[in-house]
C-alpha cells in the first residue's frame, strides 16, 4: 500500500522572512565571510531543539537567517524575535562581534578582499514595473566599498493575481515603511532598494525592496508584520477584477518615478504617494 503525503495547506496566508545583517567589531564593519559558515544551498540549522525552518548562513558580507513561514502575526513576531536572539547570542556575540541593522554599510578595501565579499545575486531579481518578465540587472561595480542588507518578506497563499502585481501593490501599501526606515539609504535605494523588486516563488513571491532597518526594534517589527498580514489577507479576499480596476486607476510610472528619483525626500512626496494608496484602496474596497 502506498501512502500519499498529506497535501500542503494552501488555504491561508503564510509570511516568512530571511533577514540580512551586518557584523561590527566595535570599530568597523566585518565581513561574515568565513566567520559563521553555511551557504544558501547548505544553511546551518539552529539546532535539534528548534523547529524545522530555522537556519543561518553567509550571504556576501552579511549574516542571514531564515525562519519558518508563519500563519499569524504573533507567530511571525515570535519567530523573528527568537531568530534575532539566537543569531546575536549563539552565533555573533561569541565571536566578539555585534549585529547592525543599518541597511547599507561601508567596508574597507581590505575587508572586501576576502573570499565571498564580491559574490552577488545568486538568483536574479525581477522588476514589477517591467511586468515582472525582465530579470533586473545590477552593475555591482558601482557599489564601490558599500554593501547592502535587506529585510525581505515572503508571501505565500492562493493568490489570484501574478507576483508582479502583488509587488506593485506592496510598494503603495508599505509607502509609510519606506519613508520611515529607508529614505536616507541613498546608496541602497539606487540598486537593491528600488521599487517593485521581487522574486517569484512557487508559493507566491519574495518582496525585496525593503532594507533590514524595520527589524531593529520590537515596535517597528510589529508595525510591519501586522501591516503585511493585513495586506495579504485582504488581497486573498479580493477579486481579480477589483485588483485590475485598482491597477488601471493609478499611473504606476509616476509611482516608480517618485520612489526612484525623489525617494520620499519631502513630506509632499510622501503625501502624493498616500493619495495613490487611497485611490487603490477605494478601488479594492479596502477602505483604509
TISETI-79038 format. One record per residue (C-alpha): residue number from 1; x, y, z; residue in one letter. Coordinates in Angstrom, 3 decimals, padded with zeros to 6 digits. Layout:
BEGIN
{NUM {X Y Z} a}
...
//
This chain:
BEGIN
{1 {000.000 000.000 000.000} x}
{2 {001.397 003.418 -000.995} x}
{3 {000.831 006.226 001.430} x}
{4 {000.244 009.656 -000.034} x}
{5 {001.727 012.704 001.547} x}
{6 {-000.836 014.993 003.080} x}
{7 {-001.248 017.935 000.691} x}
{8 {000.157 021.242 001.871} x}
{9 {-002.437 023.626 003.252} x}
{10 {-002.714 026.480 000.751} x}
{11 {-005.966 027.915 002.088} x}
{12 {-004.333 030.585 004.225} x}
{13 {-001.707 033.276 004.078} x}
{14 {001.856 032.476 005.077} x}
{15 {004.540 035.065 005.763} x}
{16 {008.238 034.346 006.041} x}
{17 {011.476 036.275 006.426} x}
{18 {015.185 035.872 005.749} x}
{19 {016.823 038.991 007.236} x}
{20 {020.345 040.019 006.350} x}
{21 {022.534 041.747 008.942} x}
{22 {025.907 043.395 009.168} x}
{23 {028.557 042.420 011.713} x}
{24 {030.604 045.011 013.587} x}
{25 {033.713 044.624 015.739} x}
{26 {033.282 047.886 017.650} x}
{27 {035.430 049.866 015.234} x}
{28 {034.447 048.835 011.733} x}
{29 {032.161 046.531 009.784} x}
{30 {033.419 042.970 009.463} x}
{31 {032.515 040.600 006.597} x}
{32 {030.684 037.463 007.679} x}
{33 {032.626 035.568 005.007} x}
{34 {034.318 032.551 006.553} x}
{35 {033.194 033.516 010.062} x}
{36 {029.793 031.953 010.654} x}
{37 {029.554 029.266 007.978} x}
{38 {026.699 027.991 005.881} x}
{39 {025.622 028.791 002.329} x}
{40 {022.284 029.400 000.650} x}
{41 {022.419 025.856 -000.692} x}
{42 {023.518 024.375 002.642} x}
{43 {022.414 026.582 005.543} x}
{44 {023.171 025.613 009.124} x}
{45 {020.130 024.593 011.222} x}
{46 {019.763 026.373 014.570} x}
{47 {019.833 023.045 016.383} x}
{48 {017.966 019.850 017.138} x}
{49 {015.723 021.546 019.699} x}
{50 {014.476 024.038 017.129} x}
{51 {011.519 023.711 014.806} x}
{52 {012.468 022.964 011.199} x}
{53 {012.980 026.048 009.077} x}
{54 {015.302 027.961 011.424} x}
{55 {018.745 028.241 009.854} x}
{56 {021.559 030.668 009.079} x}
{57 {024.301 031.180 006.515} x}
{58 {026.705 033.673 004.971} x}
{59 {025.484 035.879 002.112} x}
{60 {028.153 038.137 000.621} x}
{61 {029.423 040.143 003.642} x}
{62 {026.201 039.642 005.607} x}
{63 {024.979 037.042 008.031} x}
{64 {021.485 035.850 007.148} x}
{65 {018.939 033.719 008.950} x}
{66 {015.651 032.168 007.918} x}
{67 {012.531 031.338 009.901} x}
{68 {009.617 029.005 009.115} x}
{69 {006.606 030.525 007.345} x}
{70 {004.153 031.954 009.871} x}
{71 {000.357 031.921 009.680} x}
{72 {-000.334 034.704 012.193} x}
{73 {001.303 037.989 013.221} x}
{74 {002.055 036.640 016.701} x}
{75 {003.753 033.568 015.302} x}
{76 {005.782 035.704 012.894} x}
{77 {006.865 038.048 015.686} x}
{78 {007.870 035.114 017.880} x}
{79 {009.871 033.538 015.068} x}
{80 {011.713 036.767 014.318} x}
{81 {012.386 037.514 017.987} x}
{82 {013.773 034.027 018.558} x}
{83 {015.850 034.168 015.374} x}
{84 {017.337 037.558 016.226} x}
{85 {018.187 036.449 019.766} x}
{86 {019.766 033.212 018.565} x}
{87 {021.916 034.963 015.988} x}
{88 {023.064 037.581 018.479} x}
{89 {023.740 035.293 021.441} x}
{90 {024.764 031.985 019.860} x}
{91 {026.413 032.924 016.571} x}
{92 {027.689 036.517 016.567} x}
{93 {028.440 037.508 020.168} x}
{94 {030.775 034.534 020.844} x}
{95 {032.985 035.890 018.052} x}
{96 {033.284 039.268 019.764} x}
{97 {031.003 040.956 017.252} x}
{98 {027.672 042.746 017.286} x}
{99 {024.782 042.954 014.819} x}
{100 {023.838 046.155 012.996} x}
{101 {020.520 046.717 011.220} x}
{102 {021.528 049.703 009.111} x}
{103 {020.562 048.812 005.528} x}
{104 {023.850 049.949 003.990} x}
{105 {027.394 049.982 005.297} x}
{106 {030.899 050.938 004.092} x}
{107 {033.700 048.384 004.234} x}
{108 {037.446 048.846 003.949} x}
{109 {039.203 047.695 000.799} x}
{110 {040.996 045.062 002.867} x}
{111 {037.701 043.730 004.245} x}
{112 {036.271 043.398 000.738} x}
{113 {039.292 041.433 -000.460} x}
{114 {038.217 038.283 001.413} x}
{115 {036.679 035.399 -000.470} x}
{116 {032.921 035.778 -000.884} x}
{117 {032.786 039.550 -000.353} x}
{118 {032.249 040.133 -004.062} x}
{119 {029.792 037.343 -004.802} x}
{120 {026.413 038.860 -005.667} x}
{121 {022.924 037.787 -006.647} x}
{122 {022.786 034.017 -006.952} x}
{123 {019.196 034.406 -008.253} x}
{124 {018.090 037.336 -010.436} x}
{125 {015.650 039.941 -009.175} x}
{126 {012.617 040.943 -011.229} x}
{127 {011.111 044.388 -011.748} x}
{128 {007.366 044.724 -011.203} x}
{129 {007.316 047.888 -013.315} x}
{130 {008.518 045.852 -016.284} x}
{131 {005.615 043.454 -015.865} x}
{132 {007.737 041.064 -013.849} x}
{133 {009.116 039.472 -017.002} x}
{134 {012.577 041.015 -017.247} x}
{135 {015.307 039.957 -014.836} x}
{136 {016.728 043.105 -013.281} x}
{137 {020.486 043.525 -013.743} x}
{138 {022.613 045.378 -011.217} x}
{139 {026.035 046.830 -012.050} x}
{140 {027.916 045.688 -008.968} x}
{141 {030.997 047.737 -009.929} x}
{142 {029.028 050.812 -008.855} x}
{143 {028.773 049.546 -005.277} x}
{144 {032.406 050.520 -004.640} x}
{145 {033.004 049.908 -000.911} x}
{146 {029.339 049.750 000.079} x}
{147 {027.298 046.663 000.788} x}
{148 {023.580 046.344 001.477} x}
{149 {021.289 044.353 003.762} x}
{150 {017.650 043.520 003.133} x}
{151 {014.624 042.777 005.248} x}
{152 {012.909 040.683 002.604} x}
{153 {009.340 039.455 003.015} x}
{154 {007.960 036.171 001.658} x}
{155 {004.227 035.981 000.964} x}
{156 {002.537 032.672 000.275} x}
{157 {-001.050 031.701 -000.443} x}
{158 {-003.573 031.012 -003.205} x}
{159 {-003.243 034.470 -004.736} x}
{160 {-005.278 035.078 -007.859} x}
{161 {-003.009 037.744 -009.319} x}
{162 {000.564 037.494 -010.634} x}
{163 {003.523 038.149 -008.301} x}
{164 {004.478 041.386 -010.057} x}
{165 {001.029 042.820 -009.284} x}
{166 {001.481 041.979 -005.605} x}
{167 {004.860 043.743 -005.641} x}
{168 {003.291 046.875 -007.170} x}
{169 {000.570 046.938 -004.535} x}
{170 {003.128 046.425 -001.756} x}
{171 {005.041 049.482 -002.988} x}
{172 {001.883 051.518 -002.394} x}
{173 {000.739 049.755 000.746} x}
{174 {004.120 049.977 002.502} x}
{175 {004.986 053.527 001.437} x}
{176 {004.973 054.598 005.106} x}
{177 {007.585 051.940 005.872} x}
{178 {009.857 053.074 003.041} x}
{179 {009.531 056.667 004.196} x}
{180 {010.159 055.938 007.862} x}
{181 {013.043 053.487 007.589} x}
{182 {014.655 053.612 004.143} x}
{183 {014.517 057.128 002.693} x}
{184 {018.025 058.037 003.946} x}
{185 {019.676 054.931 002.453} x}
{186 {020.963 056.822 -000.581} x}
{187 {023.239 054.079 -001.921} x}
{188 {020.943 051.117 -001.322} x}
{189 {017.992 052.936 -002.871} x}
{190 {019.881 053.206 -006.170} x}
{191 {020.087 049.441 -006.535} x}
{192 {018.590 046.877 -004.182} x}
{193 {016.128 049.320 -002.619} x}
{194 {014.472 050.299 -005.875} x}
{195 {010.684 049.957 -006.028} x}
{196 {008.960 046.804 -007.203} x}
{197 {011.882 044.424 -006.774} x}
{198 {010.768 040.838 -006.205} x}
{199 {011.408 037.195 -006.950} x}
{200 {008.560 034.882 -007.960} x}
{201 {008.229 031.751 -005.830} x}
{202 {006.150 028.620 -006.176} x}
{203 {004.218 029.702 -003.066} x}
{204 {003.861 033.367 -004.052} x}
{205 {006.693 035.893 -004.025} x}
{206 {009.637 037.384 -002.159} x}
{207 {009.310 041.168 -001.889} x}
{208 {012.848 042.570 -001.788} x}
{209 {012.631 046.379 -001.821} x}
{210 {012.800 046.926 001.948} x}
{211 {016.062 047.155 003.854} x}
{212 {016.635 045.451 007.202} x}
{213 {016.056 048.630 009.228} x}
{214 {012.476 047.703 010.148} x}
{215 {013.929 044.763 012.117} x}
{216 {015.840 046.970 014.559} x}
{217 {013.165 047.118 017.270} x}
{218 {010.072 045.412 018.637} x}
{219 {007.714 048.264 017.694} x}
{220 {008.957 048.502 014.124} x}
{221 {008.696 044.737 013.643} x}
{222 {005.140 044.769 014.954} x}
{223 {004.138 047.619 012.638} x}
{224 {005.471 045.944 009.513} x}
{225 {004.296 042.422 010.318} x}
{226 {000.746 043.420 011.189} x}
{227 {000.631 045.514 008.003} x}
{228 {001.849 042.581 005.892} x}
{229 {-000.736 040.180 007.299} x}
{230 {-003.466 042.765 006.829} x}
{231 {-002.374 043.308 003.219} x}
{232 {-002.079 039.603 002.406} x}
{233 {-005.415 038.603 003.914} x}
{234 {-007.197 041.489 002.192} x}
{235 {-005.655 040.573 -001.152} x}
{236 {-006.643 036.912 -000.822} x}
{237 {-010.236 038.003 -000.263} x}
{238 {-010.293 040.465 -003.182} x}
{239 {-011.462 039.502 -006.664} x}
{240 {-009.031 039.803 -009.599} x}
{241 {-011.470 042.191 -011.273} x}
{242 {-011.171 044.649 -008.398} x}
{243 {-007.403 044.353 -008.484} x}
{244 {-007.442 045.076 -012.223} x}
{245 {-009.599 048.130 -011.623} x}
{246 {-007.182 049.392 -008.975} x}
{247 {-004.189 048.895 -011.250} x}
{248 {-005.867 050.883 -014.031} x}
{249 {-006.675 053.770 -011.684} x}
{250 {-003.051 054.623 -010.910} x}
{251 {-000.185 055.954 -013.017} x}
{252 {002.397 053.377 -011.971} x}
{253 {005.213 055.054 -013.868} x}
{254 {004.574 058.143 -011.758} x}
{255 {004.742 055.990 -008.621} x}
{256 {008.002 054.448 -009.815} x}
{257 {009.424 057.868 -010.638} x}
{258 {008.574 059.264 -007.219} x}
{259 {010.040 056.277 -005.412} x}
{260 {013.143 056.178 -007.616} x}
{261 {014.088 059.800 -008.210} x}
{262 {012.829 061.701 -005.190} x}
{263 {012.610 058.717 -002.891} x}
{264 {010.334 060.311 -000.366} x}
{265 {012.742 063.118 000.358} x}
{266 {009.943 065.534 001.180} x}
{267 {006.668 065.194 003.029} x}
{268 {004.869 066.423 -000.106} x}
{269 {006.183 063.392 -001.988} x}
{270 {005.038 061.091 000.792} x}
{271 {001.610 062.751 000.724} x}
{272 {001.428 062.226 -003.036} x}
{273 {002.021 058.502 -002.653} x}
{274 {-000.526 058.343 000.153} x}
{275 {-003.022 059.774 -002.337} x}
{276 {-002.237 056.910 -004.710} x}
{277 {-002.708 054.487 -001.833} x}
{278 {-006.136 055.975 -001.087} x}
{279 {-007.207 055.567 -004.721} x}
{280 {-006.035 051.950 -004.836} x}
{281 {-007.674 051.129 -001.514} x}
{282 {-011.030 052.516 -002.617} x}
{283 {-010.920 050.567 -005.871} x}
{284 {-010.083 047.405 -003.957} x}
{285 {-012.862 048.101 -001.446} x}
{286 {-010.420 048.004 001.452} x}
{287 {-011.347 051.412 002.910} x}
{288 {-008.028 052.039 004.662} x}
//
